[in-house]
Amino acid sequence: MSEQTGSYDASSITVLEGLAAVRKRPSMYIGSTGERGLHHLVYEIVDNAVDEALAGYCTEVNISLMPDGSVQVIDNGRGIPVDIHPIEKKPALEVVLTVLHAGGKFGDGGYSVSGGLHGVGVSVVNALSSDLSVEVHRDGFIWRQSYKIGVPNASVAKGEASTRTGTTVQFWPDADIFEMTDFSFEILSTRFREMAFLNRGLILTLTDLRAGHVDEKGDALAVRYQYQGGIADFVRHLNSTRGEQHKSIIYFETEDKKLKSSLEVAMQWNTGFSESVYTFANTIHTHEGGTHEEGFRTALTSIINKFGEEQGFIKKKEDRLTGEDVREGLTAIVSIKLAEPQFEGQTKTKLGNTESKSFTQKAVNEFLSQWFEANPSEGKDIVRKSIDAAAARVAARKARDLSRNRKGLLEGRGMPGKLAS
């Protein structure tokens, strides 16, 4: 054994206080220090504004990519509180920007539904920015504060009178933290269009004011998203170039007051072969799915098999369709909103609430059964497409098995001992 040259005792334990932990391990909070993590900073700020919209206090969010490399986000919500926090003994605005797990998402008085449940969003952005400034219109005045690497430059300052409400955050990502600090207009515009679909009626604008970033007319790049049809418009947009298998967009929404949850589902099959099922929890895209997606898939497979049997398409148990069969060519948006979501990790890619599976499964079973009963002709088209998918699956498996058997014979596997060479 090699000789031990170092000691390991209490003095070896390092305690990172405040926002220092975020700067030491940024990927724990934003996923990476590359392109993905850089854009996540913007999402965290916009998510807070969208939470105001979910609560019914915000109708418009404006995001600007500034010439100096910063990002500015303006909303017309209530504005971050500026009164003195009863425990921290400093303005709530400063607490929100400098203390991890501080925000209006934990108690009962702030938000009933929220995407930013961990309370680290704006404080993490502050920690990972070389500079950040915030301006709040609230209580009849403008309140301002600026930061350098997460540390206040001065106390919150009360400014001139104001008749409006809302929050403006502008931040400069720290080049010492990120591998790149150049934001992609395309990535951001795609994300904000998605958010506008998920928040019916909310206006989201993105403007690129950086030098050289202009459209074909020489004007600044700018997009404005607002969809009164919500996720039904989302499905219509996704299927616009794919060809419709049936005309109707299936849509329903429901809520469970006991669970403090609501659900929206929009779906339509197209003539293609790819599955496009997107799930969201409190408007956050759950890329890895979770319990709400499991409930949706289980109910969908069950209902289509039931309808197929009732219509005489499926006569034997072994002919029942698989989940893969019924989802071929399906475009669907499943959006659940709940009071206490359990996400896996700060970047919130998978929902873990067990009650969300049964809630979603029950709702999809009920409303989809009603839809198939009311629209038997379109329902038959869907079942026929699923049966074609099943036939193709079986044929592909048989071809694969035949190919493997032939390969095995050629290589001498599985042949009698005296014949194998």
C-alpha positions in Angstrom: 0.0 0.0 0.0 1.1 3.5 -0.8 1.8 5.8 2.2 -1.0 8.2 3.1 0.3 11.7 2.6 -2.9 13.7 3.5 -5.3 13.9 6.4 -9.0 13.8 6.3 -10.8 15.5 9.2 -13.3 18.2 9.9 -11.0 20.9 8.5 -11.2 19.1 5.1 -14.9 19.8 4.8 -15.7 22.9 2.7 -19.0 24.7 3.2 -20.2 26.8 0.2 -22.6 29.4 1.4 -25.1 31.5 -0.6 -24.7 31.5 -4.4 -21.1 30.2 -4.3 -22.4 26.6 -4.6 -24.1 27.5 -7.8 -20.9 28.9 -9.4 -18.9 25.9 -8.2 -21.3 23.3 -9.7 -23.5 25.2 -12.2 -24.5 22.0 -14.1 -26.4 20.8 -11.1 -28.8 23.8 -11.5 -29.0 24.4 -15.2 -28.0 21.2 -16.8 -24.7 22.3 -18.5 -22.4 25.2 -19.1 -22.8 24.9 -22.8 -25.5 26.0 -25.2 -28.3 24.2 -23.3 -27.4 25.8 -19.9 -27.0 29.2 -21.4 -30.5 29.3 -22.8 -31.8 27.8 -19.6 -31.0 31.1 -17.9 -33.5 32.9 -20.1 -36.1 30.1 -19.5 -35.8 30.6 -15.8 -36.7 34.3 -15.9 -39.5 33.8 -18.5 -40.9 30.9 -16.5 -41.3 33.3 -13.5 -43.3 35.7 -15.7 -45.4 32.8 -17.1 -46.2 31.8 -13.5 -47.7 35.3 -13.1 -49.8 34.6 -16.2 -50.9 31.2 -14.8 -52.0 33.1 -11.6 -54.0 35.5 -13.8 -51.9 38.6 -13.3 -49.7 38.8 -16.5 -50.8 39.1 -20.1 -47.6 40.0 -21.9 -43.9 39.1 -21.7 -41.2 40.8 -23.9 -37.8 39.3 -24.3 -35.0 41.2 -26.0 -31.5 40.1 -27.0 -29.5 43.3 -26.4 -26.6 44.7 -28.4 -24.2 44.3 -25.5 -24.8 40.5 -25.2 -27.3 40.8 -22.3 -30.9 39.6 -22.2 -33.8 41.7 -21.0 -37.2 40.2 -19.9 -40.1 42.5 -19.2 -43.5 41.4 -17.9 -46.7 43.2 -16.7 -47.3 41.0 -13.7 -47.6 42.1 -10.1 -43.9 42.8 -9.7 -41.6 41.0 -7.2 -42.5 42.1 -3.7 -40.1 44.8 -2.3 -41.3 45.0 1.4 -39.0 43.8 4.2 -39.0 40.0 4.6 -40.1 39.1 8.2 -37.2 36.6 8.7 -34.4 37.8 6.5 -34.9 41.4 7.5 -34.2 42.8 4.0 -36.3 43.5 1.0 -38.0 40.4 -0.5 -36.6 41.4 -3.9 -33.1 41.0 -2.6 -34.0 37.7 -0.8 -35.4 36.3 -4.1 -32.3 37.2 -6.0 -29.7 36.1 -3.5 -31.1 33.2 -1.5 -31.6 29.7 -2.9 -35.0 28.1 -2.5 -36.7 31.5 -1.8 -39.8 32.5 -3.7 -43.6 32.6 -3.8 -43.9 29.0 -4.9 -43.6 27.2 -1.5 -46.4 28.6 0.7 -50.1 28.9 0.1 -50.3 32.6 -0.7 -48.1 33.0 -3.8 -49.0 30.6 -6.6 -51.5 27.8 -6.8 -49.8 26.5 -9.9 -46.2 27.2 -10.9 -43.4 26.0 -13.2 -40.6 27.3 -11.0 -41.3 25.2 -7.9 -37.7 24.9 -6.6 -37.3 28.6 -6.0 -33.8 28.7 -7.4 -34.5 30.2 -10.8 -33.7 33.9 -10.6 -31.1 33.5 -7.9 -29.2 30.9 -10.0 -29.4 33.3 -13.0 -28.0 36.0 -10.7 -25.2 33.7 -9.5 -24.1 32.8 -13.0 -24.2 36.4 -14.4 -21.4 38.8 -14.4 -24.0 41.6 -13.9 -27.7 41.7 -13.4 -30.2 44.5 -12.9 -33.8 44.4 -11.8 -36.5 47.0 -12.0 -39.9 46.5 -10.3 -43.0 48.6 -10.8 -45.1 48.0 -7.7 -46.9 49.8 -4.9 -47.0 53.0 -6.9 -43.2 53.4 -7.5 -40.3 52.0 -9.4 -37.8 50.0 -7.3 -34.3 49.2 -8.6 -31.3 47.1 -7.7 -28.2 45.8 -9.5 -25.7 43.0 -8.8 -22.2 41.9 -9.6 -21.7 38.1 -9.7 -24.7 37.7 -7.4 -23.7 40.4 -4.9 -25.8 43.6 -4.6 -24.0 46.7 -5.6 -26.3 48.7 -3.3 -29.6 48.4 -1.4 -32.9 48.4 -3.2 -33.6 51.9 -4.2 -37.0 53.5 -4.4 -37.4 55.6 -7.5 -40.0 57.7 -9.3 -43.7 57.1 -9.1 -45.3 54.5 -11.5 -48.9 53.6 -12.3 -48.1 50.2 -13.8 -47.0 46.9 -12.4 -44.4 44.3 -13.5 -40.8 43.2 -13.4 -37.8 43.9 -15.7 -34.7 41.7 -15.4 -31.6 42.2 -17.5 -28.6 39.9 -17.1 -25.2 39.4 -18.7 -24.1 35.7 -18.6 -20.7 35.2 -17.1 -18.1 34.3 -19.7 -16.0 32.7 -17.0 -18.8 30.2 -16.4 -20.2 29.5 -19.9 -18.4 27.9 -22.8 -20.4 30.3 -25.0 -22.5 33.4 -24.4 -24.0 33.9 -27.8 -27.8 33.3 -27.7 -29.6 31.6 -30.5 -32.7 33.4 -31.8 -34.0 30.2 -33.3 -33.8 28.2 -30.1 -35.4 30.9 -28.0 -38.2 31.6 -30.6 -39.1 27.9 -30.8 -39.3 27.7 -27.0 -41.5 30.8 -26.7 -43.8 29.8 -29.4 -44.3 26.5 -27.5 -45.0 28.5 -24.3 -47.5 30.7 -26.0 -49.4 27.6 -27.2 -49.5 26.3 -23.7 -50.7 29.5 -22.2 -53.8 30.4 -24.2 -54.0 34.2 -25.0 -50.6 35.1 -23.4 -48.5 37.4 -25.7 -44.8 36.5 -25.9 -42.5 38.6 -28.1 -38.8 38.1 -28.8 -36.7 40.8 -30.4 -33.1 40.5 -31.5 -31.3 43.9 -31.2 -27.8 42.6 -31.8 -25.7 44.0 -34.6 -26.0 41.9 -37.8 -29.1 40.0 -36.7 -31.7 41.3 -39.2 -34.4 39.9 -41.4 -34.5 40.1 -45.2 -35.8 43.7 -45.0 -32.9 44.8 -42.8 -35.1 45.2 -39.8 -34.4 43.7 -36.3 -35.5 40.0 -36.0 -38.7 39.9 -34.1 -41.5 37.4 -33.5 -44.8 37.8 -31.6 -46.7 34.7 -30.4 -50.3 34.6 -29.2 -52.7 31.7 -29.6 -56.3 31.9 -28.6 -56.8 28.2 -29.4 -54.0 27.1 -27.1 -52.8 23.5 -27.5 -55.4 22.7 -30.2 -53.6 25.3 -32.2 -50.3 23.6 -31.2 -51.4 20.3 -32.7 -52.8 22.1 -35.8 -49.4 23.8 -36.3 -47.4 20.5 -35.9 -49.6 18.6 -38.3 -49.8 21.4 -40.9 -47.3 19.7 -43.2 -48.0 16.0 -42.3 -51.4 15.3 -43.8 -54.5 14.7 -41.7 -55.7 11.2 -41.0 -59.0 12.6 -39.7 -60.3 16.2 -39.8 -61.2 16.8 -36.1 -58.6 17.8 -33.5 -59.6 15.9 -30.4 -59.5 18.3 -27.4 -60.7 18.3 -23.9 -59.9 19.9 -20.5 -60.8 18.9 -17.0 -59.9 19.5 -13.4 -59.8 17.7 -10.1 -60.3 20.2 -7.3 -59.4 17.6 -4.6 -56.0 17.0 -6.3 -55.7 20.7 -7.2 -54.9 19.5 -10.7 -56.1 20.3 -14.2 -55.5 18.6 -17.5 -55.6 19.6 -21.2 -55.2 17.2 -24.0 -55.2 17.9 -27.8 -54.5 15.2 -30.4 -54.9 14.3 -34.0 -53.5 11.4 -36.2 -51.7 12.3 -39.4 -50.9 10.1 -42.4 -47.3 9.7 -41.4 -45.7 7.0 -39.4 -43.9 8.9 -36.6 -45.2 9.4 -33.1 -45.1 13.0 -31.8 -46.4 13.0 -28.2 -45.3 16.0 -26.1 -46.0 16.2 -22.4 -45.9 19.3 -20.1 -46.3 19.9 -16.4 -47.1 23.4 -15.3 -46.0 24.5 -18.9 -42.6 22.9 -18.4 -41.7 20.5 -21.2 -41.1 17.1 -19.6 -38.8 15.6 -22.2 -38.6 12.3 -20.4 -42.3 12.1 -19.8 -43.4 10.8 -16.4 -46.6 9.7 -14.7 -48.9 11.9 -16.8 -47.5 10.4 -20.0 -47.9 6.9 -18.6 -51.5 7.5 -17.8 -52.2 8.9 -21.3 -50.6 6.0 -23.1 -52.3 3.4 -21.0 -55.8 4.9 -21.5 -55.2 5.5 -25.3 -54.2 1.9 -26.0 -57.2 0.6 -24.0 -59.8 2.8 -25.6 -58.7 2.2 -29.2 -58.7 -1.6 -28.6 -62.1 -1.4 -27.0 -63.5 0.6 -29.9 -61.9 -1.7 -32.4 -63.5 -4.7 -30.8 -66.9 -3.0 -30.6 -66.7 -2.2 -34.3 -65.6 -5.7 -35.3 -62.1 -4.8 -36.4 -60.5 -6.8 -33.6 -62.0 -10.3 -33.2 -59.3 -12.2 -31.4 -57.3 -11.5 -28.2 -54.0 -12.0 -30.1 -55.0 -9.3 -32.6 -55.2 -6.6 -29.9 -53.1 -3.5 -30.8 -50.0 -2.4 -28.9 -49.3 1.1 -27.7 -46.8 1.5 -30.5 -49.5 0.6 -33.0 -52.0 3.1 -31.8 -49.5 5.9 -31.5 -48.2 5.6 -35.1 -48.9 9.0 -36.8 -50.2 10.5 -33.6 -49.5 14.1 -32.7 -50.6 14.9 -29.1 -50.1 17.5 -26.5 -50.7 16.5 -22.8 -50.5 19.4 -20.5 -51.1 18.9 -16.8 -51.1 21.7 -14.1 -50.8 20.8 -10.5 -50.1 22.5 -7.1 -47.2 20.3 -6.0 -45.4 18.8 -8.9 -42.5 16.5 -8.2 -39.9 16.9 -10.9 -36.7 14.9 -11.2 -33.9 17.5 -11.0 -33.9 21.2 -11.3 -34.2 21.1 -15.1 -37.5 19.3 -14.6 -37.5 16.8 -17.4 -39.7 14.1 -15.8 -42.8 14.2 -13.6 -43.0 11.8 -10.7 -46.4 12.5 -9.0 -48.1 9.1 -8.7 -51.6 10.6 -8.5 -51.0 12.3 -11.9 -51.1 8.9 -13.7 -54.5 7.8 -12.4 -55.9 11.3 -12.9 -54.7 11.5 -16.5 -55.7 7.9 -17.2 -59.2 8.3 -15.9 -59.8 11.6 -17.8 -58.5 10.3 -21.1 -60.6 7.1 -20.7 -63.7 9.2 -20.1 -63.4 11.9 -22.7 -61.8 9.7 -25.5 -64.6 7.1 -25.1 -67.2 9.9 -25.6 -65.3 11.2 -28.6 -65.2 7.8 -30.4 -68.8 7.2 -29.6 -69.7 10.6 -31.1 -67.4 10.3 -34.1 -67.5 6.7 -35.2 -66.5 7.4 -38.8 -63.2 9.2 -37.8 -62.7 6.6 -35.1 -62.8 3.8 -37.6 -60.1 5.6 -39.7 -57.9 5.8 -36.6 -58.4 2.1 -35.9 -57.7 1.1 -39.5 -54.4 3.1 -39.4 -53.5 1.3 -36.1 -54.3 -2.1 -37.6 -52.1 -1.3 -40.6 -49.3 -0.3 -38.2 -49.7 -3.6 -36.4 -49.6 -5.6 -39.7 -46.4 -3.8 -40.6 -44.9 -4.5 -37.2 -45.7 -8.2 -37.5 -44.4 -8.4 -41.1 -41.2 -6.7 -40.0 -40.7 -9.1 -37.1 -41.3 -12.1 -39.4 -38.8 -10.8 -41.9 -36.3 -10.1 -39.1 -36.7 -13.7 -37.7 -36.4 -15.2 -41.2 -33.2 -13.3 -41.8 -31.7 -14.4 -38.5 -32.6 -18.0 -39.2 -31.0 -17.9 -42.6 -27.9 -16.3 -41.1 -27.8 -19.0 -38.4 -28.0 -21.8 -41.0 -25.2 -20.2 -43.1 -23.0 -20.0 -40.1 -23.8 -23.5 -38.9 -25.7 -22.5 -35.8 -28.6 -24.7 -34.8 -27.7 -27.5 -37.3 -27.3 -31.2 -36.3 -23.9 -32.0 -35.0 -22.9 -34.3 -37.9 -24.0 -31.7 -40.5 -22.3 -28.7 -38.9 -18.8 -28.0 -40.0 
